[in-house]
Amino acid sequence: MIDGLVAGRLMGDASRRVDKAGRPFMVARVLARNKADEEFIVNVIAFDDAACAALRALADGDAIALAGALTPKVWTDKQGVVRPSLDLVATRVLTAHHAAPTSDDGKPPF
């Protein structure tokens, strides 16, 4: 297992699903870029209530950062080109909604 931190933009809306035991979870796809501006698709699954709630609050194109267990993979596109992808079991989700509020003078309150 690789501990990973991935930042990018949500591709489509996250969707809520339920497993065979009736427990809810969320799945999403995130488009991330590396330093060379290459794109990576990150397939995200979240079971933690806080992570699920954060994903549910986002919409297509929103900026997001996720932490969790990362698994590198590859896939082949329609032209036969092998491309990298990542699977992430998210334990933490950070979005602009989590930013600390500022005081009246625009400075952080701490």
Secondary structure as the mmCIF struct_conf table of DSSP 4:
data_model
#
loop_
_struct_conf.conf_type_id
_struct_conf.id
_struct_conf.beg_label_comp_id
_struct_conf.beg_label_asym_id
_struct_conf.beg_label_seq_id
_struct_conf.end_label_comp_id
_struct_conf.end_label_asym_id
_struct_conf.end_label_seq_id
STRN STRN1 ILE A 2 LEU A 10
BEND BEND1 GLY A 12 GLY A 12
STRN STRN2 SER A 15 VAL A 18
TURN_TY1_P TURN_TY1_P1 LYS A 20 ALA A 21
BEND BEND2 GLY A 22 GLY A 22
STRN STRN3 PRO A 24 ARG A 33
TURN_TY1_P TURN_TY1_P2 LYS A 35 ALA A 36
STRN STRN4 GLU A 39 ALA A 46
BEND BEND3 ASP A 48 ASP A 48
HELX_RH_AL_P HELX_RH_AL_P1 ASP A 49 ARG A 56
TURN_TY1_P TURN_TY1_P3 ALA A 57 ALA A 57
TURN_TY1_P TURN_TY1_P4 ASP A 60 GLY A 61
STRN STRN5 ALA A 63 THR A 76
TURN_TY1_P TURN_TY1_P5 LYS A 78 GLN A 79
BEND BEND4 GLY A 80 GLY A 80
STRN STRN6 VAL A 82 LEU A 94
HELX_RH_3T_P HELX_RH_3T_P1 ALA A 96 HIS A 98
BEND BEND5 ALA A 99 ALA A 99
HELX_LH_PP_P HELX_LH_PP_P1 ALA A 100 PRO A 101
TURN_TY1_P TURN_TY1_P6 ASP A 104 ASP A 105
BEND BEND6 GLY A 106 LYS A 107
#
